[in-house]
Amino acid sequence: MKEEEAMKENETMKGEEILKEATSEKDQDQSRLSFGRRDFLKTAGVATPLVLLGDLWRPRQSWAGSEEIQYGGTFKGSVAGSPLTFDPNYYELYEEMVVGSLIFNRLVHLEPDMSVHPELAVSWEPNDDASVWTFKLRQDVKFHNGREFTAADVAAFFNRVADPDSGSKIVSELSPIAGAEVVDKYTVRMLLEGGYADWPVVVGKPRACIIAAESQGKDTRAPIGTGPYKFKEFVPGERVVVEANKGTWEDGQPHFDEVRTIVYPDSAAATSALLAGDIDIRWEIEQEFIDILSKDPGVMVNRAAGIGYQNLIMDTNVKPFDDPRVIEAIKYCVDREAFVEGVLDGYGVVANDHAVSPMNPFFADIPLRQQDHKKAKELLTEAGYPDGLDIDVYCSEIRAGMIPSAITMKDQAAPAGIRFNVRVVPADGYWKEIWRKKPCHYSNWGGRPLIHDSLNPYLTTTGKWNESNWYNPTVDKMIPSAMSETDLSKRRDYYSATQALCMHGAGLGIPYFRDYIMAHRSNIRGFPLFATKWLFFNRPYRVKT
């Protein structure tokens, strides 16, 4: 026990050393980096996301804007698994967000450059320090049950997210929400725990779906929203079906009579269905299918430079991962360039065991950890494993790249005496039975556009997606401090130190950031391609050919 306490104390000291090292390398021209609060509010919510995204994030425009929309019929999209809930307060899976995009609206909608546009809200305004935001709402919007949408529904949703007794899965995603209050029928005021100039971007995320107040907390199989489609049918493991909301407030919607989200756990079967025209879109494409899809004139393949990643989860509460030397030994086994070439076929860039991509303006320029089997063996010996160790690692076809990553990790770790036993399990049930249940397994994230979102949910003590159960008091202090810091140089220091601590201590092995590749039938248009892998099924339409 004393040894474990000493290791944790050492990790805290390492955090202080890393922060000191980061702050010692500041740009000497402080005036160039120091922002006043007013300047910060003007730039943080707009300039930062735009710098982060840039032209690389823009979708390939491969069609003319004059093409005529063919309304009606059925749109079919494939996903790898079924949603586990229809309640946005508990959204965790992409499948849930895809269905949510059809049934619900958000206060604002986002484009791939993270520009913010009115949706249920028509305008918004912060107070002086951006800790309070007031949203004016659209009038004459009705829920699917015929009731009028009002500020009370918005306040109910955000208050429930902020309520610790609700067990919200998205509270970290919508941090730092403290609560909301109704100003009048069409005005809502949101209270934050601290100033946050990026708040309009936060309320446009796929999980921030506004659900009717009377259905909140019921996880109903008939969710009530204001979106262009109404819930019709759910067959677990097979499909979710929604039908046109003829009374929608949105001009030009709905595009289809019916939208079907169909489960294809087998990627080869999903690819065959797309080639045959049985489905209109595949949300995510494995590298091995790119060539065959690209050669078919009836299919279009789209790619965005991505910030998504697949991480090896090592639960720091469970042996042998409760010893940080074991985790670091595993990280020293990784040849990152080989991961990018072997697993991604070159469609990505190397990562340094933290979730902040090189496209992020707060990316820390920390030397890339190099493969060093000798160092890995030394660490294992120090941790009491001189003969190496055996580890079961779980993965699935539920997300493209998981299985090749596990196999590559096994091969790269073997010379250090770390013997990974790759356990491939069925896609159905992976998130329910494996994710965060097994001590060592693979996870999948699409990446986050804002620096706070890339760190807070995954690394803090209160983070809802802290998959490796790694807790560091220095990180817990630095992340909220960085969010409200107006001095850009200090803010960068906080984020750099956090990335360094994660790289060294967290039970997360992140070797790459992968491009986002999806495919659709050539007569489908209208959806933006997000590097975050957000796919809104409410936006596509079919053109007349």
C-alpha positions as MATLAB code, in Angstrom:
seq = 'MKEEEAMKENETMKGEEILKEATSEKDQDQSRLSFGRRDFLKTAGVATPLVLLGDLWRPRQSWAGSEEIQYGGTFKGSVAGSPLTFDPNYYELYEEMVVGSLIFNRLVHLEPDMSVHPELAVSWEPNDDASVWTFKLRQDVKFHNGREFTAADVAAFFNRVADPDSGSKIVSELSPIAGAEVVDKYTVRMLLEGGYADWPVVVGKPRACIIAAESQGKDTRAPIGTGPYKFKEFVPGERVVVEANKGTWEDGQPHFDEVRTIVYPDSAAATSALLAGDIDIRWEIEQEFIDILSKDPGVMVNRAAGIGYQNLIMDTNVKPFDDPRVIEAIKYCVDREAFVEGVLDGYGVVANDHAVSPMNPFFADIPLRQQDHKKAKELLTEAGYPDGLDIDVYCSEIRAGMIPSAITMKDQAAPAGIRFNVRVVPADGYWKEIWRKKPCHYSNWGGRPLIHDSLNPYLTTTGKWNESNWYNPTVDKMIPSAMSETDLSKRRDYYSATQALCMHGAGLGIPYFRDYIMAHRSNIRGFPLFATKWLFFNRPYRVKT';
ca = [
       0.000    0.000    0.000;
       2.843    2.366    0.873;
       4.477    1.630   -2.486;
       1.230    2.459   -4.303;
       0.877    5.736   -2.380;
       4.478    6.590   -3.194;
       3.876    5.992   -6.894;
       0.820    8.265   -6.850;
       2.760   10.953   -4.975;
       5.520   10.615   -7.561;
       2.963   11.078  -10.333;
       1.701   14.289   -8.688;
       5.273   15.566   -8.417;
       5.809   14.683  -12.075;
       2.770   16.816  -12.898;
       4.259   19.803  -11.107;
       7.593   19.268  -12.897;
       5.899   19.058  -16.284;
       3.930   22.236  -15.628;
       7.113   24.028  -14.553;
       8.922   22.813  -17.682;
       6.041   23.908  -19.908;
       5.880   27.390  -18.402;
       9.655   27.862  -18.681;
       9.474   27.631  -22.489;
       7.056   30.514  -23.002;
       7.357   32.899  -25.898;
       9.325   35.844  -24.524;
       7.027   38.331  -26.236;
       4.217   38.116  -23.669;
       2.365   41.085  -25.120;
       1.824   39.182  -28.363;
       0.069   36.301  -26.576;
      -1.767   38.061  -23.765;
      -5.462   38.724  -24.412;
      -7.801   40.930  -22.444;
     -11.121   39.322  -21.466;
     -13.057   41.270  -24.105;
     -10.608   40.206  -26.825;
     -10.739   36.648  -25.551;
     -14.538   36.578  -25.806;
     -14.356   37.874  -29.357;
     -11.831   35.294  -30.547;
     -12.151   32.158  -28.420;
     -15.558   31.155  -29.663;
     -14.843   31.749  -33.346;
     -11.172   31.940  -34.228;
     -10.053   28.888  -32.262;
     -12.431   26.386  -33.916;
     -11.715   27.862  -37.354;
      -7.969   27.638  -36.884;
      -8.415   24.095  -35.623;
     -10.485   22.976  -38.581;
      -9.047   24.847  -41.556;
      -9.456   23.943  -45.204;
      -8.444   20.319  -44.654;
     -11.720   19.776  -42.861;
     -13.937   20.943  -45.681;
     -15.838   18.174  -47.477;
     -15.107   17.420  -51.077;
     -17.755   19.220  -53.142;
     -18.453   16.795  -55.962;
     -21.860   17.929  -57.140;
     -23.563   20.965  -58.585;
     -25.871   23.028  -56.409;
     -28.492   23.225  -59.168;
     -29.464   19.543  -59.017;
     -33.121   18.900  -58.277;
     -34.093   17.173  -55.026;
     -36.167   14.018  -55.328;
     -38.499   14.112  -52.359;
     -40.126   11.019  -50.868;
     -39.117    7.380  -50.777;
     -36.910    5.686  -48.208;
     -33.360    6.560  -47.159;
     -31.306    3.711  -45.690;
     -28.121    4.189  -43.734;
     -25.942    1.555  -42.093;
     -24.468    1.534  -38.611;
     -22.511   -1.163  -36.785;
     -24.793   -1.555  -33.773;
     -28.084   -0.621  -32.153;
     -28.615    2.409  -29.937;
     -28.761    1.575  -26.235;
     -31.005    4.521  -25.394;
     -33.222    7.132  -27.026;
     -32.757    9.600  -24.157;
     -30.155   12.252  -25.149;
     -29.112   12.608  -21.498;
     -27.523    9.168  -21.748;
     -26.124    9.277  -25.296;
     -22.695    7.679  -25.661;
     -22.727    5.874  -29.024;
     -22.620    7.244  -32.555;
     -25.664    5.130  -33.368;
     -27.624    7.097  -30.781;
     -26.497   10.442  -32.165;
     -27.404    9.415  -35.720;
     -30.966    8.579  -34.667;
     -31.095   11.717  -32.521;
     -30.253   13.883  -35.543;
     -33.469   12.686  -37.186;
     -35.882   13.053  -34.263;
     -34.535   16.075  -32.393;
     -33.193   19.561  -32.986;
     -30.437   21.403  -31.164;
     -30.380   25.088  -30.258;
     -27.867   25.723  -33.037;
     -26.389   23.678  -35.851;
     -22.727   23.444  -36.715;
     -20.852   23.197  -39.985;
     -17.497   21.400  -40.401;
     -15.609   24.663  -39.819;
     -17.447   24.878  -36.461;
     -19.336   27.961  -37.571;
     -22.555   28.315  -35.557;
     -25.975   28.819  -37.183;
     -29.487   29.270  -35.746;
     -31.685   26.205  -35.281;
     -34.138   26.217  -32.341;
     -32.413   29.385  -31.121;
     -32.456   32.486  -33.313;
     -29.902   34.528  -31.343;
     -27.644   34.314  -28.287;
     -25.682   36.718  -26.145;
     -23.182   36.318  -23.253;
     -22.678   38.507  -20.226;
     -19.336   40.273  -19.775;
     -17.354   37.218  -18.648;
     -19.297   34.617  -20.721;
     -20.502   32.802  -17.596;
     -24.166   33.482  -18.445;
     -25.669   33.035  -21.909;
     -29.131   34.168  -22.999;
     -30.783   32.426  -25.957;
     -33.799   33.758  -27.857;
     -35.848   30.863  -29.222;
     -37.749   30.248  -32.425;
     -41.523   30.596  -32.123;
     -44.289   28.426  -33.585;
     -42.255   25.205  -33.336;
     -44.203   22.122  -32.316;
     -43.176   18.783  -30.880;
     -44.269   15.575  -32.579;
     -47.157   15.282  -30.093;
     -48.513   18.674  -31.181;
     -47.415   20.683  -28.130;
     -45.597   23.974  -28.634;
     -41.852   24.104  -27.976;
     -40.921   26.691  -25.316;
     -38.066   27.823  -23.086;
     -39.297   25.443  -20.396;
     -38.216   22.467  -22.507;
     -34.712   23.868  -22.961;
     -34.360   24.684  -19.265;
     -35.619   21.221  -18.294;
     -33.058   19.531  -20.554;
     -30.018   21.483  -19.349;
     -31.070   21.390  -15.692;
     -31.359   17.630  -15.932;
     -27.884   17.392  -17.464;
     -26.492   19.508  -14.624;
     -28.323   17.534  -11.921;
     -25.873   15.003  -10.423;
     -28.793   12.765   -9.429;
     -29.821   12.311  -13.071;
     -26.742   10.209  -13.833;
     -26.192   12.162  -17.042;
     -23.691   10.626  -19.444;
     -23.240   13.918  -21.300;
     -22.529   16.307  -18.426;
     -18.803   16.286  -19.254;
     -19.624   16.878  -22.925;
     -21.750   19.906  -21.984;
     -19.387   21.170  -19.291;
     -19.420   23.679  -17.570;
     -23.234   23.841  -17.421;
     -24.521   24.705  -13.937;
     -28.191   25.179  -14.759;
     -30.771   27.049  -16.821;
     -33.726   29.272  -16.093;
     -36.742   30.486  -18.048;
     -36.748   34.235  -18.713;
     -39.975   34.191  -20.709;
     -41.785   31.780  -23.023;
     -39.192   32.141  -25.767;
     -36.068   33.119  -23.815;
     -33.811   30.905  -21.728;
     -30.795   31.856  -19.638;
     -27.949   29.349  -19.134;
     -25.684   29.537  -16.111;
     -22.144   28.182  -16.390;
     -19.672   27.311  -13.652;
     -17.203   29.726  -15.243;
     -16.722   31.849  -18.317;
     -16.730   29.901  -21.580;
     -16.678   31.762  -24.888;
     -17.123   28.528  -26.881;
     -20.521   27.775  -25.329;
     -22.515   28.238  -28.583;
     -20.408   25.489  -30.152;
     -21.103   23.224  -27.172;
     -24.899   23.485  -27.489;
     -24.659   22.525  -31.161;
     -23.042   19.151  -30.505;
     -24.917   16.002  -31.589;
     -25.704   15.025  -27.994;
     -27.320   18.366  -27.114;
     -30.755   17.296  -28.414;
     -33.792   19.097  -27.018;
     -36.432   16.583  -25.961;
     -39.971   17.393  -24.786;
     -39.936   18.104  -21.037;
     -42.680   15.561  -20.309;
     -40.708   12.691  -21.851;
     -37.371   13.477  -20.196;
     -36.136   10.768  -17.880;
     -38.418    8.088  -19.258;
     -36.104    6.640  -21.953;
     -39.281    6.113  -23.911;
     -39.321    3.924  -27.015;
     -41.276    6.757  -28.645;
     -39.033    9.798  -28.068;
     -40.687   13.168  -28.661;
     -38.696   15.817  -30.481;
     -39.176   18.694  -32.920;
     -37.074   17.207  -35.727;
     -38.056   16.457  -39.347;
     -38.786   12.787  -38.566;
     -40.937   11.032  -35.976;
     -40.114    7.767  -34.255;
     -41.863    4.754  -35.819;
     -40.139    1.473  -34.954;
     -37.157   -0.037  -33.135;
     -36.052   -3.641  -33.585;
     -32.919   -4.186  -31.410;
     -30.011   -5.555  -33.418;
     -31.784   -4.824  -36.713;
     -33.082   -1.290  -37.340;
     -34.563    1.989  -36.196;
     -37.270    3.439  -38.447;
     -38.507    7.035  -38.439;
     -41.198    8.614  -40.626;
     -41.668   12.080  -42.069;
     -42.883   14.814  -39.749;
     -45.158   16.642  -42.161;
     -45.638   19.451  -39.650;
     -41.942   20.281  -39.337;
     -40.952   23.931  -39.009;
     -37.840   23.438  -41.193;
     -38.068   24.667  -44.787;
     -37.388   21.954  -47.360;
     -37.719   19.127  -44.834;
     -38.366   16.240  -44.596;
     -36.498   14.911  -47.621;
     -37.854   11.367  -47.338;
     -41.049    9.597  -46.357;
     -39.036    7.257  -44.162;
     -35.470    6.856  -42.909;
     -34.117    3.490  -41.829;
     -30.967    3.116  -39.753;
     -29.971   -0.497  -40.375;
     -27.539   -2.529  -38.289;
     -24.737   -4.230  -40.231;
     -22.252   -5.599  -37.670;
     -20.291   -7.242  -40.494;
     -18.350   -4.636  -42.492;
     -18.066   -6.794  -45.628;
     -21.839   -7.303  -45.682;
     -22.406   -3.561  -45.261;
     -20.023   -2.833  -48.144;
     -21.808   -5.340  -50.386;
     -25.141   -3.746  -49.485;
     -23.843   -0.314  -50.488;
     -22.483   -1.613  -53.804;
     -25.800   -3.335  -54.509;
     -27.800   -0.208  -53.695;
     -29.540   -1.849  -50.738;
     -28.360    1.034  -48.533;
     -27.601    4.663  -49.379;
     -24.738    5.411  -47.028;
     -22.061    3.752  -44.919;
     -21.114    5.900  -41.976;
     -17.525    4.596  -41.733;
     -15.372    2.712  -44.235;
     -12.476    0.373  -43.527;
      -9.323    0.952  -45.576;
      -9.527   -2.434  -47.293;
     -12.795   -1.460  -48.998;
     -11.736    1.943  -50.323;
     -10.446    0.716  -53.705;
     -13.445   -1.439  -54.590;
     -15.892    1.301  -53.597;
     -13.965    4.017  -55.434;
     -14.072    2.047  -58.686;
     -17.868    1.692  -58.659;
     -19.576    4.570  -60.569;
     -22.639    4.235  -58.370;
     -20.683    5.023  -55.193;
     -18.795    8.066  -53.923;
     -16.080    7.859  -51.251;
     -15.383   10.947  -49.126;
     -12.467   11.587  -46.796;
     -11.649   14.229  -44.179;
      -8.358   14.697  -42.370;
      -9.416   13.398  -39.000;
      -8.987   13.802  -35.265;
     -10.608   10.503  -34.324;
      -8.642    7.741  -32.670;
      -8.823    4.246  -31.248;
      -7.286    3.797  -27.850;
      -6.045    0.851  -25.863;
      -7.784    1.092  -22.482;
      -5.827   -0.099  -19.439;
      -7.829    0.122  -16.199;
      -5.527    1.659  -13.600;
      -7.644    0.164  -10.788;
      -6.814   -3.393  -11.868;
      -3.518   -5.314  -11.835;
      -1.132   -5.088  -13.585;
      -2.224   -1.616  -14.753;
      -2.382   -0.228  -11.218;
       1.381    0.125  -11.557;
       2.163    3.083  -13.882;
       5.439    1.408  -14.859;
       3.501   -1.354  -16.618;
       1.471    1.174  -18.577;
       4.581    3.082  -19.589;
       6.303   -0.166  -20.586;
       3.432   -0.968  -22.953;
       3.615    2.523  -24.456;
       7.350    2.091  -25.084;
       6.563   -0.941  -27.251;
       4.689    1.092  -29.835;
       6.033    1.965  -33.286;
       3.567    4.729  -34.165;
       4.525    5.125  -37.803;
       4.002    1.390  -38.278;
       0.517    1.722  -36.800;
      -0.378    4.471  -39.273;
       0.911    2.513  -42.250;
      -0.205   -0.960  -41.175;
      -3.570   -0.265  -39.554;
      -4.636    2.891  -41.410;
      -2.870    2.262  -44.731;
      -1.444    5.764  -44.388;
      -4.837    7.443  -43.833;
      -3.868    9.271  -40.663;
      -1.034   10.725  -38.562;
       0.853    9.564  -35.483;
      -0.385   10.365  -31.966;
       1.514   10.606  -28.683;
      -0.835    8.830  -26.226;
      -3.109   11.824  -25.668;
      -6.278   12.919  -27.482;
      -5.228   16.349  -28.774;
      -4.502   16.190  -32.502;
      -1.784   18.194  -34.318;
      -4.562   20.236  -35.977;
      -5.545   21.689  -32.620;
      -3.970   25.114  -31.931;
      -3.242   23.943  -28.364;
      -1.397   20.801  -29.476;
       1.709   20.402  -27.299;
       4.987   20.001  -29.145;
       6.221   17.138  -26.949;
       8.868   14.800  -28.431;
       7.210   11.723  -29.892;
       7.744    8.639  -27.756;
       9.911    6.201  -29.701;
       9.760    2.418  -29.579;
      12.237    1.131  -26.986;
      11.882   -2.534  -26.003;
      14.899   -2.357  -23.707;
      13.312    0.449  -21.697;
      10.030   -1.489  -21.619;
      11.753   -4.550  -20.169;
      13.490   -2.442  -17.510;
      10.167   -0.939  -16.441;
       8.524   -4.368  -16.263;
      11.361   -5.704  -14.106;
      11.041   -2.714  -11.754;
       7.306   -3.394  -11.514;
       7.928   -7.031  -10.530;
       7.466   -8.727  -13.909;
      10.987   -9.780  -14.969;
       9.572  -12.620  -17.082;
       7.030  -10.414  -18.806;
       3.269  -10.819  -18.471;
       0.173  -12.143  -20.210;
      -2.738   -9.800  -20.977;
      -6.140  -10.446  -22.545;
      -7.097   -7.563  -24.837;
     -10.671   -7.341  -26.162;
     -11.730   -5.872  -29.502;
     -14.495   -6.160  -32.078;
     -15.550   -5.331  -35.615;
     -17.953   -2.781  -34.107;
     -15.553   -0.031  -35.263;
     -13.198   -0.099  -38.238;
      -9.569   -0.555  -37.155;
     -10.069   -2.088  -33.717;
      -9.027   -5.628  -34.618;
      -5.964   -4.632  -36.714;
      -4.889   -2.335  -33.874;
      -5.063   -5.165  -31.340;
      -3.082   -7.496  -33.597;
      -0.450   -4.825  -34.279;
      -0.149   -4.112  -30.557;
       0.342   -7.810  -29.891;
       3.154   -8.045  -32.462;
       4.915   -4.889  -31.297;
       4.784   -5.787  -27.588;
       6.050   -9.373  -27.926;
       9.801   -8.512  -28.042;
       9.467   -6.876  -24.598;
       7.892  -10.006  -23.110;
       4.362   -8.600  -23.075;
       2.120  -11.344  -24.430;
      -1.228   -9.971  -25.576;
      -3.969  -12.512  -26.165;
      -6.322  -10.880  -28.683;
      -9.963  -11.682  -27.827;
     -12.233  -10.799  -30.758;
     -15.846  -10.647  -29.599;
     -19.127  -10.056  -31.499;
     -20.109   -6.494  -32.330;
     -23.519   -6.947  -30.768;
     -23.193   -6.170  -27.077;
     -19.614   -4.834  -27.222;
     -20.450   -1.474  -25.652;
     -22.659   -3.055  -23.024;
     -20.564   -6.066  -22.040;
     -16.934   -5.186  -22.848;
     -16.458   -1.405  -22.843;
     -15.426   -0.245  -19.377;
     -16.073   -3.760  -18.066;
     -12.849   -5.525  -19.087;
      -9.501   -4.269  -17.723;
      -7.890   -4.145  -21.180;
      -9.816   -3.456  -24.383;
     -10.113   -1.116  -27.334;
     -12.335    1.927  -27.510;
     -13.153    4.365  -30.303;
     -13.621    8.136  -30.339;
     -14.302   10.543  -33.161;
     -12.283   13.314  -31.592;
     -13.505   16.672  -30.343;
     -13.288   20.087  -32.038;
     -12.607   22.055  -28.840;
      -9.562   21.561  -26.635;
     -11.618   21.392  -23.421;
     -13.730   18.574  -24.888;
     -10.617   16.640  -25.881;
      -9.431   16.484  -22.283;
     -12.096   17.120  -19.643;
     -14.440   14.118  -20.182;
     -11.571   11.616  -20.426;
      -9.023   12.734  -17.831;
     -10.686   14.446  -14.874;
     -11.994   12.776  -11.733;
     -15.531   13.858  -12.636;
     -15.155   13.020  -16.331;
     -17.919   10.644  -17.444;
     -15.668    8.937  -20.009;
     -12.530    8.501  -17.911;
     -12.130    5.006  -19.331;
      -8.864    4.078  -17.646;
      -9.931    5.383  -14.198;
      -6.768    7.480  -14.052;
      -6.992   10.392  -11.674;
      -4.396   13.110  -11.236;
      -4.958   16.107   -8.917;
      -2.777   18.363  -11.083;
      -4.914   17.617  -14.126;
      -8.088   18.213  -12.107;
      -6.837   21.726  -11.341;
      -5.361   22.617  -14.710;
      -8.250   21.788  -17.052;
     -10.869   24.073  -15.440;
      -8.213   26.751  -14.939;
      -7.344   26.637  -18.646;
     -10.979   26.909  -19.714;
     -11.500   30.276  -18.019;
      -7.963   31.648  -18.483;
      -7.836   34.768  -20.703;
      -4.050   34.921  -21.033;
      -3.415   32.787  -24.105;
       0.138   31.926  -23.055;
      -0.974   30.633  -19.644;
      -3.854   28.751  -21.213;
      -1.454   27.036  -23.581;
       0.804   26.099  -20.660;
      -2.048   24.423  -18.796;
      -3.084   22.401  -21.822;
       0.483   21.428  -22.715;
       1.159   20.161  -19.210;
      -2.089   18.174  -19.233;
      -1.140   16.474  -22.494;
       2.280   15.573  -21.096;
       0.772   14.092  -17.946;
      -1.692   12.033  -19.946;
       1.080   10.774  -22.210;
       3.125    9.589  -19.229;
       0.509    8.373  -16.769;
      -2.969    7.713  -18.139;
      -3.984    4.172  -19.031;
      -4.631    5.226  -22.629;
      -2.589    4.018  -25.572;
      -3.299    6.311  -28.528;
      -0.903    5.658  -31.442;
      -2.693    7.553  -34.229;
      -5.336    9.990  -35.385;
      -7.299    8.473  -38.233;
      -8.868   10.138  -41.225;
     -12.620    9.899  -41.476;
     -13.710    7.963  -44.567;
     -17.329    7.309  -45.495;
     -19.180    6.330  -48.668;
     -22.620    6.837  -50.165;
     -24.561    6.209  -53.336;
     -23.724    8.721  -56.067;
     -27.245   10.194  -56.128;
     -27.139   11.174  -52.444;
     -26.207   14.747  -51.525;
     -26.480   17.314  -48.810;
     -24.440   16.215  -45.821;
     -21.300   17.962  -44.511;
     -18.296   15.781  -43.720;
     -17.043   16.401  -40.189;
     -13.556   15.351  -39.132;
     -15.151   14.537  -35.774;
     -17.128   11.778  -37.598;
     -20.418   13.461  -36.747;
     -22.966   12.318  -39.312;
     -26.389   13.943  -39.285;
     -28.895   11.714  -41.081;
     -31.420   14.566  -41.223;
     -29.389   16.405  -43.848;
     -28.925   14.037  -46.831;
     -31.268   14.092  -49.803;
     -31.595   12.230  -53.089;
     -31.259   13.992  -56.449;
     -33.126   13.194  -59.619;
     -31.010   11.371  -62.196;
];
